[in-house]
Amino acid sequence: MKTIASALLAGAALFSAQAAQAQQACVAPDDLQDGLTYAMPMIYEAAMSTCGGQYSATGFMKTEGAAFADGFRALQDDSWPGALRLIKAFAAKDSDDGEADPIAAIIDSVPADALRPFVDAMVLQMVAGEIKPDSCDKIERGVELIAPLPPENVTGLLTFIAEQTKIDNPPLCGVEVAAE
């Protein structure tokens, strides 16, 4: 589950190494949940891209994985505003020289609908880069275990786990981060 959660939360991070290294403002748990909902189809595609050759033709990912992702795809339009707030939370930081971050300026200047294809490509690339081939069987097992849940419960559960583990990337509003 840790590998799956890590892959899914990597999808929530969405963009840049700069964002991961910077201290961000907190993210509303609802926006994290929307970000996960929005990203789930790309996370599935990334898993198939990285692991497709390892998955059995009769295994879950190849037989039912697309239907699992489609459940989230149907919710993408409604989850996009929260996902965009999540993205903006990562980009809304000051650079070392005190000037506004250029990524934040670009995100703010581009119409939200025009950002979507860029976000989709970045999530797919980022998550695919995080998936290690030796974790493919764990990903398939984990997805198969959560697949019977409605999409809202899947992302709600993942957000709950993030709250309970007190992650700090992204830091969640109202949740104390774990001491290092």
Secondary structure, 3 states (H helix, E strand, C coil): CHHHHHHHHHHHHCCCHHHHHCCCCCECHHHHHHHHHHHHHHHHHHHHHHHCCCCCCCCHHHHCHHHHHHHHHCCHHHHHHHHHHHHHHHHCCECCCCCECHHHHHHHHCCHHHHHHHHHHHHHHHHHHHCCHHHHHHHHHHHHHHCCCCHHHHHHHHHHHHHHCCCECCEECCCCCCCC
